[in-house]
Each structure stands twice: as C-alpha cells, then as structure tokens.
C-alpha cells in the first residue's frame, strides 16, 4: 500500500466506527460491565443501556422497542427470519419467494431449506437489478409463506420497490422479510407504512461496531426460536447480551438517521463526479445497476472493465493506497464471477473484470479525482498486457 495515502472506498463492506459511537461504548467495557441479565445493580445499569439502545433503533425504523431483537449481525438476522418463518408456518406451506440477487446470507439459507423439502422461487431482475412486481404477483401461491426481498443490493446498489412489495405481501396474507443491511442509515424506512414484517440490519454498515445486528419482528408474528440456551431476547434468542456493541449500535443509528440527508447529499455528489469521470476517461466498460439515482444507493458505483480481471485492478489500486472491492466482501474469496452481475446480463468474461467502489461520509472529491487518475492508469497498463485487447 502507498505510504503517503490511504483512500477507503469499500464502505459497503464495512464502515469505520464513528468516534462518538466509541465514546458511548467505552463505559460499558470498563465501568458498567455487568451482565444485562443479572439482577444486581451492575446488571440493571447494563440492561437500562440496552433498553435505551433498543428504543433508539426502534424509533429509526418506525417500530416499537418490543419488536427489536439483538443478534450478532445481518447474517444471523437473515437466517433467523427465514428459518424461523419456515418453522412456524410449515402447516400453511413450504413455498418461499426471494430474488436471484440476494446476499449469500439469504441465498444459502434458502438453499438449506430446499434440502429440507421447501420450494423456493427465485425472481429474476431486469438489466438494472430490479425485480418485476408482476413477476412477484404471478409467483404467489396458496402455500406461499414468505417473501424475502432485499431493500438494496450490496454489489450494485439497486433499491428494490420494497414499499410496493410490502403492500403485495400484506394483501395476500404473506409475511414480508427484507434484508435491509445496506439500506438502513441510507434509505428512509418505516416498517409500519412499508408493511414490513421482518427486517435485518447490521451495525457496522452505518458507522457502528461490528458483531452486532438486529432482527425487527412485528409484534404478534410467530417465529421459531433460533438458538437454544438462556432466556435472553424475550426467550427467542439465547446468548449473553453484547451490551457495549448494542449501545454503540443505538448511538450509530441515531446519528445515521439524523444526518442521513446531509450525508447522502455529500456522498452522492462525490459518487456522481466519480462515475462521470470514469465513463468519460475509460472506454469499453459497463456501469452496473440503476442509472436513475433514485433507485440506487448514494454510495455505490459498480463498473466492469472489459479485457482485464477485477482482482488485478484491485491489487494495482491497493498498491496506490486505494481500497476497493471486486464484489461482495462475503464472497470475495470466490474465483467465480458475481452471480449478481450475471443476473443483470453482464457477460461472464466481463463480469470477471468488475470493481465495486463504495463511498462514505469522510470521502472527498480530491480522493475521487486521485482514484480516477490511478484507475485510468491501471486499466491502460493491464489492457496493454491483455491478449484480448486489440487497440
């Protein structure tokens, strides 16, 4: 990595922890360290802090505090939501509807249920990564027990019509779960108005700590217990409560919602500049995902560069002090092309040359300019080495 510069453009993988969040957490690591399930005064202090964080998170998405359940992160929340409904609704049926571009936490969970006899319908997406509401309507059956569609995609930033999906689910008496890990803090969400029954989120995506997440579950909705053990989280999710991380997540979501409009305006300005400059200076590329910014996360820019490998671009940018991703962080170890990009029609040989740039609230226009400069140089260098490039 460059010794004089460090530009972090992988905020979709994880954000840094805001110093205000760390400050909020510190007392619960060193002073108020009691177990929140304990009855003594130290335990009661910890539990009070957990309850306050629960209220902050509920307020951020229009929920009730009693509908917030803490988990270890988005992956656990997705697993719990889908498997929990499969368990509690098995008498109604074994049919689940999802999309072909979901995060691996949803895709792998559905694959696991298929092995147990459940039938999964994977809805296709258009060339910008958006599902068709008509396709959704046609896929619904009498034995459909769950619709699980992400709010926004982790690779290309496509925002699904989740409000319309919620309305369709409600009108058909079907549970609606949305993986909102990429959306919370970036997209306004109201679980009541949007008819969302289950929602997954993760603290480290909006400048909170890693290792803590939430499953929102609408009151009255029955769901299977995910982990056996103690009686934490109203006897539905066993495990010692992670008080410091929960406190941090509560503070982080409070800041994220308060600053959402300001942050989105700043981040999208940088992203839009970056996209314009990349398209103007590099030929034979694909700009993956929605072209309409209202349908795309403000932080996301995903490009495929013909004739070269994404991993090579990543390494060259890394040596220039620029951190990016060649796909989802959860599948970056795979040599297979992104199933998300293949789903929107990117040719397999081009999908191998893809890079996700995801901007954050601390990035600057200067950093975007430097990244464009180094990206242009990198693509030119790698294409000269490629036997497929004829210019």
C-alpha positions in Angstrom: 0.0 0.0 0.0 1.1 3.6 -0.7 2.9 5.0 2.4 1.6 8.6 1.9 -2.0 8.0 1.0 -4.9 5.8 2.2 -8.3 6.1 0.4 -11.0 3.8 1.7 -13.7 3.1 -0.9 -15.1 -0.1 0.4 -17.8 1.3 2.7 -20.4 -1.3 1.6 -18.2 -4.0 3.1 -17.9 -2.1 6.4 -17.7 1.5 7.7 -15.3 2.7 10.3 -16.7 3.2 13.8 -17.7 6.8 14.5 -15.7 8.3 17.4 -18.9 9.4 19.0 -20.1 5.8 19.0 -16.8 4.5 20.5 -17.1 7.2 23.2 -20.7 6.0 24.0 -19.5 2.4 24.2 -16.4 2.8 26.4 -18.1 2.9 29.9 -19.7 -0.4 29.2 -16.3 -2.0 28.5 -14.6 -0.7 31.6 -17.0 0.6 34.2 -20.6 -0.6 33.7 -19.6 -4.2 32.7 -22.3 -6.2 34.4 -24.2 -8.8 32.6 -27.5 -7.3 31.5 -29.3 -10.4 32.6 -28.1 -10.2 36.1 -30.4 -8.9 38.9 -27.8 -6.8 40.8 -27.3 -3.0 40.3 -24.5 -3.5 37.7 -26.7 -5.8 35.7 -29.6 -3.3 35.9 -27.4 -0.5 34.7 -26.4 -2.5 31.7 -30.0 -3.5 31.0 -31.1 0.1 31.1 -28.5 1.0 28.5 -29.6 -1.9 26.3 -33.3 -0.8 26.6 -32.3 2.7 25.6 -30.5 1.4 22.5 -33.5 -0.8 21.7 -35.7 2.3 21.8 -33.3 4.3 19.5 -33.2 1.6 16.9 -37.0 1.1 17.0 -37.5 4.8 16.5 -35.2 4.9 13.5 -37.4 2.4 11.5 -40.8 3.3 13.0 -41.0 0.2 15.1 -41.8 -0.5 18.8 -38.9 -1.3 21.2 -40.6 -4.7 21.9 -40.1 -5.5 18.2 -36.3 -5.2 18.3 -34.2 -8.3 18.8 -30.5 -8.2 19.0 -28.3 -10.6 17.0 -24.7 -11.0 16.1 -25.2 -9.3 12.7 -27.1 -9.3 9.4 -26.3 -12.9 8.5 -27.8 -14.2 11.8 -30.8 -12.0 11.4 -31.5 -13.2 7.8 -31.1 -16.9 8.9 -33.4 -16.4 11.9 -36.1 -14.6 9.9 -36.2 -17.1 7.0 -35.8 -20.3 9.1 -38.0 -19.0 11.8 -40.9 -18.4 9.5 -40.3 -21.8 7.7 -40.6 -23.4 11.1 -43.6 -21.5 12.3 -45.6 -21.6 9.1 -44.9 -25.1 7.9 -48.5 -26.1 8.3 -49.6 -23.5 5.8 -47.0 -24.5 3.2 -43.4 -24.7 2.2 -43.1 -22.1 -0.6 -40.8 -19.1 -0.3 -40.3 -16.3 -2.8 -37.0 -14.4 -3.0 -34.8 -12.9 -5.7 -31.8 -14.1 -7.7 -29.6 -11.3 -6.4 -29.9 -11.7 -2.7 -27.0 -11.6 -0.3 -25.4 -15.1 0.4 -27.0 -15.0 3.9 -30.4 -15.3 2.2 -29.4 -17.4 -0.8 -27.6 -20.0 1.3 -30.4 -20.1 3.8 -32.9 -20.8 1.1 -30.7 -23.4 -0.4 -30.5 -25.1 3.0 -34.3 -25.1 3.2 -34.6 -26.6 -0.2 -32.7 -29.6 1.0 -35.4 -29.9 3.7 -38.2 -30.0 1.1 -39.1 -26.3 0.8 -39.7 -24.9 -2.6 -38.0 -21.6 -3.4 -39.0 -19.3 -6.3 -36.0 -17.0 -7.3 -37.4 -14.0 -9.1 -35.3 -12.6 -12.0 -34.3 -9.0 -12.2 -34.1 -6.6 -15.1 -30.8 -5.3 -16.5 -30.6 -2.7 -13.7 -31.2 -5.3 -10.9 -34.8 -4.6 -10.1 -37.5 -7.2 -9.7 -40.8 -7.1 -11.6 -43.9 -6.6 -9.4 -45.9 -8.5 -12.0 -43.5 -11.5 -11.6 -43.9 -11.3 -7.9 -47.7 -11.4 -8.2 -47.6 -14.3 -10.5 -45.2 -16.3 -8.2 -47.6 -16.1 -5.2 -49.4 -19.4 -4.4 -51.8 -20.6 -1.7 -48.8 -22.3 0.1 -46.5 -19.2 -0.1 -45.4 -18.5 3.4 -42.7 -15.8 3.0 -41.5 -13.2 0.6 -37.9 -12.2 1.3 -36.5 -9.4 -0.9 -33.6 -7.2 0.0 -34.2 -3.5 0.3 -31.0 -2.6 -1.6 -28.3 -4.8 -3.3 -24.9 -5.0 -1.8 -23.0 -5.2 -5.1 -24.6 -2.7 -7.4 -26.8 -0.6 -5.0 -30.1 -1.3 -6.7 -33.0 -0.3 -4.4 -36.0 -2.6 -4.8 -39.6 -1.3 -4.7 -39.8 -2.6 -1.1 -42.9 -0.5 -0.3 -44.9 -2.0 -3.1 -43.6 -5.5 -2.2 -44.8 -5.0 1.3 -48.2 -3.9 0.1 -48.5 -7.0 -2.1 -47.4 -9.3 0.7 -49.9 -7.8 3.1 -52.8 -8.0 0.6 -52.1 -11.7 0.1 -51.6 -12.5 3.8 -47.9 -13.4 3.3 -45.0 -12.5 5.7 -42.6 -10.0 4.2 -38.9 -10.0 5.2 -36.4 -7.6 3.9 -32.6 -7.7 4.2 -32.0 -4.0 4.9 -28.4 -4.3 5.8 -27.2 -2.0 3.1 -30.2 0.3 3.3 -30.5 1.3 7.0 -29.0 4.7 7.5 -29.1 5.4 3.8 -32.7 4.9 2.8 -35.7 6.1 4.9 -37.6 3.1 6.2 -40.9 2.9 8.2 -41.8 -0.7 8.9 -45.4 0.1 9.6 -46.1 2.3 6.5 -44.0 -0.1 4.3 -45.8 -3.2 5.6 -42.5 -4.9 6.6 -43.0 -7.9 9.0 -39.3 -8.8 9.4 -36.2 -6.7 8.8 -32.5 -7.4 9.1 -29.8 -4.9 9.8 -26.1 -4.8 10.9 -24.4 -2.1 13.0 -21.1 -1.9 11.1 -22.8 -0.7 7.9 -23.7 2.7 9.4 -20.6 3.6 11.4 -21.3 1.3 14.3 -19.4 -1.6 15.7 -19.0 -5.0 14.1 -20.6 -8.1 15.5 -24.0 -6.7 16.4 -27.2 -6.7 14.4 -30.9 -6.6 14.8 -33.9 -8.5 13.6 -37.1 -6.4 13.7 -40.1 -8.7 14.2 -43.6 -7.3 14.0 -45.5 -7.9 17.3 -47.9 -10.8 17.0 -45.9 -12.6 14.3 -44.9 -16.0 15.5 -41.4 -17.1 14.6 -39.3 -20.1 15.6 -36.6 -19.8 18.2 -33.2 -19.5 16.5 -30.7 -20.6 19.3 -31.3 -22.7 22.3 -29.9 -21.8 25.7 -30.9 -19.0 28.1 -34.0 -16.8 28.0 -32.4 -13.6 26.6 -34.3 -11.5 24.0 -37.7 -12.5 25.4 -36.8 -16.2 25.3 -36.3 -16.2 21.5 -32.5 -15.7 21.1 -30.2 -17.2 23.7 -26.7 -15.7 24.4 -25.2 -13.2 26.8 -26.2 -9.7 25.7 -23.4 -7.8 24.0 -24.0 -4.6 25.9 -21.2 -2.4 24.6 -21.9 -3.2 20.9 -25.6 -2.7 21.4 -25.1 0.6 23.0 -22.8 1.5 20.1 -25.3 0.4 17.5 -28.0 2.5 19.2 -25.8 5.6 19.0 -24.8 4.9 15.5 -28.3 4.6 14.1 -29.3 7.7 15.9 -26.6 9.7 14.2 -27.2 8.0 10.9 -30.8 8.9 10.7 -30.2 12.5 12.0 -27.5 13.0 9.4 -29.0 11.0 6.5 -30.0 13.8 4.2 -26.7 15.6 4.7 -24.6 12.5 4.3 -26.5 11.3 1.2 -26.1 14.7 -0.5 -22.3 14.7 0.2 -21.7 11.1 -0.8 -23.8 11.1 -3.9 -22.1 14.3 -5.1 -18.7 12.5 -4.9 -20.1 9.3 -6.4 -21.7 11.2 -9.3 -18.5 13.0 -10.1 -16.5 9.8 -10.0 -18.9 8.0 -12.3 -19.0 10.8 -14.8 -15.1 10.9 -14.9 -14.7 7.2 -15.2 -17.2 7.0 -18.1 -15.5 10.0 -19.8 -12.0 8.6 -19.5 -12.2 4.8 -19.9 -13.8 3.1 -22.8 -15.4 -0.3 -23.1 -16.9 -0.5 -19.6 -20.2 -1.4 -18.1 -21.7 0.8 -15.4 -23.7 -1.9 -13.5 -27.0 -1.2 -11.8 -29.6 1.5 -12.0 -28.8 4.7 -14.0 -31.6 6.6 -12.1 -30.0 7.6 -8.8 -33.4 7.5 -7.0 -33.2 3.7 -7.5 -29.6 3.4 -6.4 -27.8 3.7 -3.1 -25.9 7.1 -3.0 -22.6 5.4 -2.1 -22.5 2.8 -4.9 -20.6 2.7 -8.2 -20.0 -0.7 -9.8 -18.1 -1.0 -13.0 -17.0 -3.9 -15.2 -13.9 -3.3 -17.3 -13.6 -5.4 -20.5 -10.5 -7.5 -21.2 -9.0 -7.5 -17.7 -9.5 -9.1 -14.3 -11.1 -7.3 -11.3 -8.6 -8.8 -8.9 -5.7 -7.3 -10.9 -7.4 -3.9 -10.8 -7.9 -4.3 -7.1 -4.3 -5.1 -6.4 -3.0 -2.2 -8.5 -5.3 0.2 -6.7 -4.3 -1.3 -3.4 -0.6 -0.5 -4.2 -1.7 3.1 -4.9 -3.3 3.3 -1.4 -6.9 2.8 -2.6 -9.1 0.2 -1.0 -11.9 -1.2 -3.2 -13.8 -4.5 -3.6 -14.1 -6.9 -6.5 -17.6 -7.8 -5.3 -19.4 -8.6 -2.1 -17.0 -8.9 0.9 -18.8 -12.0 1.9 -17.9 -13.8 -1.4 -14.7 -12.0 -2.4 -12.7 -15.2 -1.8 -14.5 -16.9 -4.7 -13.0 -17.1 -8.2 -16.4 -17.4 -9.7 -17.9 -14.3 -11.4 -20.6 -12.5 -9.5 -24.0 -14.2 -9.8 -25.5 -10.7 -9.2 -23.8 -9.3 -12.3 -24.6 -12.4 -14.4 -28.2 -11.9 -13.3 -28.4 -8.5 -15.0 -26.9 -9.7 -18.2 -23.2 -8.8 -17.8 -21.3 -11.4 -20.0 -19.4 -13.9 -17.9 -16.0 -12.8 -19.3 -16.8 -9.1 -18.5 -18.2 -9.9 -15.0 -14.7 -11.1 -14.1 -13.4 -7.6 -14.6 -15.7 -5.9 -12.0 -15.0 -3.5 -9.2 -17.3 -2.0 -6.6 -16.4 1.5 -5.4 -18.5 2.4 -2.3 -18.1 5.9 -0.9 -18.6 7.1 2.7 -19.2 10.3 4.6 -15.5 11.0 5.1 -14.5 10.7 1.4 -13.7 13.8 -0.6 -13.7 15.0 -4.2 -10.0 15.1 -4.1 -9.9 11.4 -3.3 -12.3 10.7 -6.1 -10.0 12.6 -8.5 -7.0 10.7 -7.4 -8.8 7.4 -7.7 -9.9 8.2 -11.3 -6.4 9.1 -12.2 -5.0 5.8 -10.8 -7.8 3.8 -12.2 -7.2 5.2 -15.7 -3.5 4.3 -15.4 -4.3 0.8 -14.1 -6.8 -0.1 -16.8 -4.4 1.2 -19.5 -1.5 -0.8 -18.1 -3.5 -4.0 -17.7 -5.1 -3.8 -21.1 -1.7 -3.5 -22.7 -0.8 -6.8 -21.1 -4.1 -8.5 -22.1 -4.1 -10.7 -25.2 -7.8 -9.9 -25.6 -7.3 -6.2 -26.1 -6.6 -5.2 -29.7 -6.2 -1.4 -29.6 
